[in-house]
């Protein structure tokens, strides 16, 4: 239990430090992206065995030893694609949220991350009493992701609906005006990072504009908060992946 808590604290500290340095540095320079490199590396290195090892374990059971397919069905291309795609999505979403969240929203994100990391580290240990690796780790990943992400989806949705600031200009704005208001949150210096972040900022502005237009129908408008709440699934899975990285490469725990 103590080791699990240490792993969860270490993964949370690594992630939050990376995002905090990114947030304070991005105001001044695009070189702030360097603060996200440790985060991206931890996700890639942590996700790789979570994707590759279960595949190889199942292939070892399913494939005959004399089959020539073993040289082709290594699972590496699949692992590269999944690891790369998830890392890009996760880092962009986490970086965007780090720039835009309020203190109450940051507290919710921190709680979800730490809880996911802690439950994964503890749950994997308990599952090892019944399952071999890498299946204990794979089961813990799925169970913890859904267990934490589902309630936090509702929490984040409600907090987004209740706490998201709505600029007064949005009340009478047209769609294109709303987009310009959202993009106005980007630094004036421009740059390639701003070009990437223009998509989520523009989308967020469009969503707020739609909520304003439906302000007489709060139940319908609340639906527009759910897409942001789905961020909780990426957040919880990232917490598990980074904890896996910490366990394997920092704490040096054997498989």
Secondary structure in CASP SS format (residue, H / E / C, confidence):
PFRMAT SS
TARGET T0000
AUTHOR 0000-0000-0000
METHOD secondary structure of the structure
MODEL  1
X C 1.00
X H 1.00
X H 1.00
X H 1.00
X H 1.00
X H 1.00
X H 1.00
X H 1.00
X H 1.00
X H 1.00
X H 1.00
X H 1.00
X H 1.00
X H 1.00
X H 1.00
X H 1.00
X H 1.00
X H 1.00
X H 1.00
X H 1.00
X H 1.00
X H 1.00
X H 1.00
X H 1.00
X H 1.00
X H 1.00
X C 1.00
X C 1.00
X C 1.00
X H 1.00
X H 1.00
X H 1.00
X H 1.00
X H 1.00
X H 1.00
X H 1.00
X H 1.00
X H 1.00
X H 1.00
X H 1.00
X H 1.00
X H 1.00
X H 1.00
X H 1.00
X H 1.00
X H 1.00
X H 1.00
X H 1.00
X H 1.00
X H 1.00
X H 1.00
X H 1.00
X H 1.00
X H 1.00
X H 1.00
X H 1.00
X H 1.00
X H 1.00
X H 1.00
X H 1.00
X H 1.00
X H 1.00
X C 1.00
X C 1.00
X C 1.00
X C 1.00
X C 1.00
X H 1.00
X H 1.00
X H 1.00
X H 1.00
X C 1.00
X C 1.00
X C 1.00
X C 1.00
X H 1.00
X H 1.00
X H 1.00
X H 1.00
X H 1.00
X H 1.00
X H 1.00
X H 1.00
X H 1.00
X H 1.00
X H 1.00
X H 1.00
X H 1.00
X H 1.00
X H 1.00
X H 1.00
X H 1.00
X H 1.00
X H 1.00
X H 1.00
X H 1.00
X H 1.00
X H 1.00
X H 1.00
X H 1.00
X C 1.00
X C 1.00
X H 1.00
X H 1.00
X H 1.00
X H 1.00
X H 1.00
X H 1.00
X H 1.00
X H 1.00
X H 1.00
X H 1.00
X H 1.00
X H 1.00
X H 1.00
X H 1.00
X H 1.00
X H 1.00
X H 1.00
X H 1.00
X H 1.00
X H 1.00
X H 1.00
X H 1.00
X H 1.00
X H 1.00
X H 1.00
X C 1.00
X C 1.00
X C 1.00
X C 1.00
X C 1.00
X C 1.00
X C 1.00
X H 1.00
X H 1.00
X H 1.00
X H 1.00
X H 1.00
X H 1.00
X H 1.00
X H 1.00
X H 1.00
X H 1.00
X H 1.00
X H 1.00
X H 1.00
X H 1.00
X H 1.00
X H 1.00
X H 1.00
X H 1.00
X H 1.00
X H 1.00
X H 1.00
X H 1.00
X H 1.00
X H 1.00
X H 1.00
X H 1.00
X H 1.00
X H 1.00
X H 1.00
X C 1.00
X C 1.00
X C 1.00
X C 1.00
X H 1.00
X H 1.00
X H 1.00
X H 1.00
X H 1.00
X C 1.00
X C 1.00
X H 1.00
X H 1.00
X H 1.00
X H 1.00
X H 1.00
X H 1.00
X H 1.00
X H 1.00
X H 1.00
X C 1.00
X C 1.00
X C 1.00
X C 1.00
X C 1.00
X C 1.00
X C 1.00
X C 1.00
X H 1.00
X H 1.00
X H 1.00
X H 1.00
X H 1.00
X H 1.00
X H 1.00
X H 1.00
X H 1.00
X H 1.00
X H 1.00
X H 1.00
X H 1.00
X H 1.00
X H 1.00
X H 1.00
X H 1.00
X H 1.00
X H 1.00
X H 1.00
X H 1.00
X H 1.00
X C 1.00
X C 1.00
X C 1.00
X C 1.00
X H 1.00
X H 1.00
X H 1.00
X H 1.00
X H 1.00
X H 1.00
X H 1.00
X H 1.00
X H 1.00
X H 1.00
X H 1.00
X H 1.00
X C 1.00
X H 1.00
X H 1.00
X H 1.00
X H 1.00
X H 1.00
X H 1.00
X H 1.00
X H 1.00
X H 1.00
X H 1.00
X H 1.00
X H 1.00
X H 1.00
X H 1.00
X H 1.00
X H 1.00
X H 1.00
X H 1.00
X H 1.00
X H 1.00
X C 1.00
X C 1.00
X C 1.00
X C 1.00
X C 1.00
END
